Amino acid sequence: MNNDTDKTAITGAQYFELNSSEINKNCHLANNGNKNAAFILYQHYALGVYDKKASRYWLKKAVALGHEQAKQHLKVATDIEKTATDEEDSESYVESPFN
């Protein structure tokens, strides 16, 4: 049994955060065709430090490189954005009674 008391719990966001060395390494790999590196960068910017523009860039790069999970994420993100736009444009949109 490992009694490692020095370990600190991390948050979900911290799990996806990369340090500058990891960012540079994954940028180099992704720009040279590594689909997994592109997806890792997407996760860093979408779920770690949140940068919408950067996360979208790396998600689209991962999709272009053929990353299957990235394709699913892009479809969901696109569907969510479309739904939000449709609701804003709809005259039948009803405000939540919990506001």
N, C-alpha and C positions, 0 to 999 in steps of 0.2 A: 504494500500500500504506500502510495506516494503522499507524504504529509507536507506538501508545499504550501506553507503559510504566507509566502511572499507574493503570491499571485493576487492580482486585483481584478475585480469584475469590471468588464467593459460594457458600454452601452451598445446598442445596435448600430448607431452611427459610427462609433469608434471602430467597430469591426471592419468597416469599409474604407476608413481613412488610410491614405498612403502618405509616407514621408516623401520629401523631395527626391531622394535617390530612387525610390520605387516609382514615382511619377515619371522621372526621366527615363528609367529603364523601360517602363511599359510604353511610353510615348515612342521610344526608338523601335521597340518591337512591333507596335501597332502600325507605325508608319512604314514598316518593312513587311507588312502583310500578316501579322499575327492576330488572328481574330479574338483569341482569349485575352490578350493584352488590351485590346480595344474595349472589350466588355468589362474588364477590371477597371479601366479608367472611367467608363460609363458609371459603374457602381460607385466609384469614389466620388464622382461629382453629383450623382443622383441621390445617393443614400448616405454618404459620408459628410462632405463639406457643403453640399447643395449649391450648385451653380447650374441653373437651368440651361443656359446656352452651351456650356461645356459638356454637360451630360447628354444633351441632344446630339451634339457633334459626334461624341464617341459612340453613342448608341447607333447612329446612322452608319458610322465607320464599321462597327462590328457587324451590322446587317450586311453591308456591302462586301465584307470579307467572308460572309456565309455563316455567321454564328447563329445557330438555331434559337437559342434562348433569347438572344437580342431581337430576333424577328418577332417573337411572341411579345416581348416588352414594348416594342415599337407599335405593334397592333393595338395593344391595350392602351397605351398612351394616346394614340391617335383617336381611338374610340372614345376615351374620356374627354379629350379636347372637343371632339365633335358633339358629344352629348351636352357639354357645358355651353357650347356656342348655340346649339339648338334650343336649349332651355332659356338662354338669355334673349333669343330672337322670338320665342313663342309668346303670343299674347295670352295663352292659357296657363302660363307658368304661375304657380300658386306659391306664395310665401309660406315658409314654415311657421306653424303656430307657436313654435318654441323660441322665437326671436324676441 
